[in-house]
Amino acid sequence: MKAAVLFETGQPLRILEGVQLPDLLPGQVEVEIAYSGVCHSQLMEVRGHRGEDRFLPHLLGHEATGIVRSCGKGVTKVKSGDKVILGWIKGAGINAPGAEYLWKDTKLNSGGITTFSERSIVSENRLLKLPDGLPMDIGVLYGCAIPTGAGLSQNEIHIKQTDTVVIIGIGGIGAISLMYAACKMPVKLIAVDMQPEKLNLARQLGATHCLNAATENLLEKIYELTEGQGADFCIDTAGKTSTIELAFNAVRRNGGQCVFASHPEAGQKISIDPFELINGKQIKGSWGGHTNPDIDIPIFHQISLKHDLPLAQMITKRYSLDTINDALDDLENGKVMRPLLEINPTLG
């Protein structure tokens, strides 16, 4: 098969032909990949921003759709021929080890899920059957972007219609978090980003106010919009220490909650005033939106249908596996919301 492989951090992925798949171990599933997403987690891995990588060379990718081709012993959750969503958040099923591929006598490592390849050996607990009627390209979003983004708005915080919610960073995760937050109809839903086109999208997705981080005093403006109190909830998806600190400072005392999902480069630290914690502000990180894939993804899908959420707008550009490095560059430069790799679109 063909695969995109990381041999050295800070260097482009190498496109390899003739990668050999090993025999399946118990709990492993071979999937033919139709579409794969590309997110900032892979970008950070490739650029070397997650610290030392002890597993080079290895395959990457953690959100995709495809068709099951074979199953290892003990697998009961899916069967050959099933259309599936591949995602990084562990669900029900066997937690199988990562596969070891082979290319010209070179061992290629992988984790419980990888998706930047024509076929992938995946742990059973990283798979979910694709809901009936859900297109396979849109289904990719249910592997990472929706569990994390929707989970931030649906699971991590409990929005009331009297609340003010701020979302910092209108990329793929932030935009999805915003549209699912809008479903709960908070009185004020404030979007923050540096790019005018993303703020325009935020308005279309339900934001009541949009703040340009490049031109406005964000903290001052948020307190102005909340009559000096601060927001009830602030979600940061921009993944910078400065934006996490902004999110914490922007919430009100006596119960205001700051939640962040992505993380800054390895080694960086946030700085917050402990007196604000004493006064009742709360801060926490989110691991995939606190999503249980087997339970929550069907719920998120039904919400998207009920509210006719424009999920297709998240996929702003499509790439082939051969042009995956262009996708990473475009993502890094803020040119796309969620890059989509069309690996074998004829599957669905």
C-alpha positions in Angstrom: 0.0 0.0 0.0 0.9 3.7 -0.1 1.4 5.6 3.1 2.7 9.0 4.4 5.3 8.4 7.0 7.2 10.6 9.4 10.9 9.8 9.4 12.3 13.0 11.0 10.5 15.7 12.9 10.7 19.1 11.2 10.8 17.5 7.8 8.0 16.7 5.3 6.3 13.4 5.4 7.6 10.8 3.0 5.2 9.2 0.6 6.1 5.5 0.4 4.9 2.8 -2.0 4.9 -0.9 -1.2 4.4 -0.7 2.5 3.6 -4.2 3.8 0.9 -4.9 6.3 1.5 -7.5 9.0 -0.9 -10.2 10.0 -3.7 -9.1 12.3 -3.3 -9.6 16.1 -6.3 -10.2 18.3 -8.4 -7.1 18.5 -7.0 -5.5 15.4 -9.0 -4.6 12.3 -7.8 -3.9 8.8 -9.6 -0.9 7.2 -9.4 0.4 3.7 -9.4 4.2 4.1 -11.7 6.3 2.1 -11.1 9.8 3.6 -8.9 11.1 6.3 -8.8 14.4 8.2 -5.7 16.3 9.1 -5.6 18.2 12.4 -3.2 20.3 14.5 -2.2 17.3 16.5 -0.5 15.8 13.5 0.9 19.2 12.5 2.5 19.4 15.9 3.9 15.9 15.6 5.4 16.6 12.2 6.9 19.9 13.2 8.4 18.4 16.4 6.3 20.6 18.7 5.3 17.8 21.0 8.7 17.1 22.3 11.0 14.1 21.5 9.5 11.5 19.2 10.7 8.0 20.3 8.8 6.1 17.7 10.3 7.3 14.4 9.7 6.3 11.7 5.9 6.0 12.1 2.5 6.5 10.5 0.1 9.2 11.6 -3.5 10.3 11.4 -6.4 9.9 13.8 -9.7 10.6 12.1 -11.0 8.9 9.0 -13.7 6.8 7.4 -13.3 3.5 5.5 -14.5 0.0 5.0 -13.6 -3.0 7.1 -11.7 -5.6 5.1 -10.8 -8.1 7.8 -10.9 -8.6 11.6 -8.5 -10.2 14.1 -9.6 -12.7 16.7 -12.0 -11.5 19.3 -13.4 -8.6 17.3 -17.2 -8.3 17.6 -17.9 -4.6 17.2 -17.5 -4.5 13.4 -17.3 -7.0 10.6 -15.9 -7.2 7.1 -17.8 -4.8 4.7 -18.9 -2.4 7.4 -18.5 1.3 6.8 -16.8 2.8 9.8 -15.6 5.9 11.5 -12.0 5.8 12.8 -11.2 8.1 15.8 -8.5 8.5 18.4 -10.8 8.5 21.5 -11.1 5.0 23.0 -14.5 3.5 23.0 -15.9 0.0 23.5 -14.0 -3.0 22.2 -10.5 -4.5 22.5 -7.7 -2.1 23.1 -5.2 -3.7 20.7 -1.5 -2.7 20.3 -0.3 -0.6 17.3 0.8 -2.5 14.2 4.3 -2.7 12.9 4.5 -2.2 9.1 7.5 -3.0 6.9 9.0 -1.1 4.0 12.3 -2.2 2.4 13.4 -3.9 5.6 12.6 -0.8 7.6 10.1 -1.2 10.4 7.4 1.4 10.5 5.6 2.0 13.9 2.1 3.0 14.5 -0.3 3.5 17.3 -3.8 2.1 17.9 -5.0 4.2 15.0 -3.4 5.7 11.9 -5.1 7.1 8.8 -2.5 8.6 6.4 -2.4 5.4 4.3 -4.5 3.4 1.8 -5.1 0.8 4.4 -4.7 0.8 8.2 -4.6 -1.7 11.0 -6.7 -0.2 13.8 -7.6 -1.2 17.3 -11.2 -2.3 17.6 -11.9 0.3 20.3 -11.1 3.1 17.9 -13.9 2.2 15.5 -17.5 3.0 15.2 -20.0 2.0 12.5 -20.9 4.9 10.2 -24.5 6.1 10.9 -26.9 5.3 8.0 -27.1 8.2 5.5 -24.0 10.0 6.7 -21.7 10.6 3.8 -18.2 9.2 4.3 -16.4 12.5 3.7 -18.5 14.3 6.4 -18.2 11.3 8.6 -14.5 12.0 9.0 -15.4 14.9 11.3 -16.9 12.4 13.7 -13.4 10.9 14.3 -12.0 14.0 16.1 -13.3 17.4 15.2 -16.9 16.7 16.3 -16.2 14.6 19.4 -13.8 17.2 20.7 -15.7 20.4 19.5 -19.2 19.2 20.3 -18.0 17.6 23.5 -16.7 20.9 24.7 -20.1 22.5 24.3 -22.3 19.5 25.2 -20.3 17.6 27.8 -17.7 19.8 29.4 -20.0 22.8 30.2 -23.7 23.1 30.8 -25.0 26.1 28.9 -28.3 27.8 29.9 -30.1 30.3 27.8 -29.2 33.1 30.2 -25.4 32.4 29.9 -22.7 34.2 28.0 -20.2 31.9 26.2 -16.9 32.9 24.6 -15.1 30.7 22.1 -11.5 31.6 21.2 -10.1 30.2 18.0 -12.5 29.5 15.1 -10.6 26.7 13.5 -12.1 23.3 12.9 -12.6 22.5 16.7 -13.7 26.0 17.6 -16.2 26.3 14.8 -17.8 23.0 15.6 -17.9 23.9 19.3 -19.5 27.2 18.4 -22.3 25.6 16.3 -23.1 23.1 18.9 -23.1 25.8 21.6 -25.5 27.8 19.4 -27.9 24.9 19.6 -28.3 25.7 23.3 -29.2 29.3 22.5 -27.1 31.2 25.0 -28.0 34.9 25.3 -24.5 35.9 24.1 -22.2 33.7 22.1 -18.9 35.5 21.4 -16.4 34.3 18.8 -12.8 35.4 18.9 -10.3 35.0 16.0 -7.7 37.0 14.1 -9.0 36.3 10.6 -12.1 38.3 9.4 -13.2 35.4 7.2 -13.4 33.1 10.2 -15.3 35.7 12.1 -17.8 36.0 9.2 -18.2 32.2 9.3 -18.8 32.4 13.1 -21.7 34.8 12.5 -23.2 32.3 10.1 -22.8 29.5 12.7 -24.7 31.4 15.4 -22.3 33.9 17.1 -24.0 36.9 18.4 -20.8 38.9 18.7 -17.4 38.6 16.9 -14.1 40.0 18.2 -11.0 40.4 16.1 -8.0 39.5 18.2 -5.7 41.5 15.8 -7.4 44.8 16.4 -9.4 44.8 19.6 -8.6 44.7 23.3 -10.3 41.3 23.9 -10.5 41.3 27.7 -11.8 44.8 27.9 -14.4 44.0 25.2 -15.6 40.8 26.8 -16.1 42.5 30.1 -17.9 45.3 28.3 -20.2 42.8 26.7 -20.9 41.1 30.0 -21.5 44.3 32.0 -18.3 44.0 33.8 -18.9 40.5 35.2 -17.0 38.3 32.8 -18.4 35.4 30.8 -20.0 32.3 32.3 -18.0 30.0 30.1 -14.9 30.5 27.9 -13.7 27.7 25.6 -10.2 28.0 24.1 -9.3 26.0 21.0 -6.4 28.2 19.8 -3.9 26.2 21.8 -1.6 29.0 22.9 -0.6 29.9 26.4 -1.7 33.4 25.8 -5.2 32.3 24.7 -5.6 29.9 27.6 -4.7 32.7 30.0 -7.1 35.0 28.2 -9.9 32.5 28.5 -9.3 32.2 32.2 -9.2 35.9 32.8 -12.3 36.4 30.7 -14.7 34.3 32.9 -16.5 35.7 35.9 -15.7 35.1 39.5 -18.0 32.8 41.5 -18.3 29.9 39.1 -17.1 31.1 35.7 -15.5 28.2 33.8 -12.5 28.2 31.4 -12.1 25.0 29.3 -9.3 24.3 26.8 -8.9 21.4 24.4 -5.7 21.8 22.4 -2.3 22.3 24.0 0.7 24.6 23.3 4.1 23.4 22.3 5.9 21.1 24.7 7.6 22.8 27.6 5.4 26.0 27.6 3.6 27.0 30.8 0.5 29.0 31.6 0.4 31.7 34.2 -2.7 32.5 36.2 -3.5 34.5 39.4 -4.3 32.1 42.2 -6.4 34.8 43.8 -8.8 34.4 40.9 -9.1 30.7 41.8 -9.9 31.6 45.4 -12.6 33.9 44.0 -14.3 31.0 42.3 -13.0 30.9 38.7 -12.5 27.5 37.4 -10.1 26.1 34.7 -9.7 22.7 33.2 -8.3 20.9 30.2 -10.5 18.7 28.0 -9.5 15.3 26.7 -11.5 14.9 23.5 -14.5 16.8 24.8 -15.0 14.1 27.5 -16.7 12.1 24.8 -17.7 8.5 25.0 -17.7 7.7 21.2 -20.3 4.8 21.4 -22.8 6.9 23.3 -22.1 10.5 22.3 -21.3 10.3 18.6 -24.8 9.1 17.7 -26.2 11.9 19.9 -24.0 14.5 18.2 -25.2 13.2 14.8 -28.8 13.5 15.8 -28.2 17.1 17.0 -26.6 17.9 13.7 -29.7 16.5 11.8 -32.2 18.3 14.1 -30.5 21.7 13.8 -29.4 21.1 10.2 -25.8 22.0 11.1 -23.6 23.0 8.2 -20.9 20.5 8.8 -19.8 20.5 5.2 -18.5 24.0 5.6 -15.8 22.7 7.9 -14.2 20.9 4.9 -12.8 23.8 2.9 -10.2 22.0 0.8 -9.5 18.5 -0.4 -6.1 16.9 -1.0 -4.7 13.6 -2.3 -2.4 11.5 -0.1 0.4 12.6 -2.4 -0.2 16.3 -1.4 -0.5 15.8 2.3 2.4 18.1 3.0 0.5 20.9 1.2 -2.4 20.2 3.6 -0.1 20.5 6.6 1.3 23.7 5.3 -2.1 25.2 4.6 -3.3 24.2 8.1 -0.3 25.7 9.7 -0.8 29.0 7.8 -4.6 29.2 8.6 -5.7 28.7 5.0 -8.1 25.9 5.7 -10.5 24.9 8.4 -10.2 21.1 8.2 -8.1 19.6 5.4 -9.6 16.4 3.9 -7.5 13.7 2.3 -9.3 11.9 -0.5 -7.5 8.6 -0.3 -10.0 6.3 -2.0 -13.2 8.4 -2.4 -14.8 5.7 -4.7 -15.5 3.7 -1.5 -18.3 6.1 -0.6 
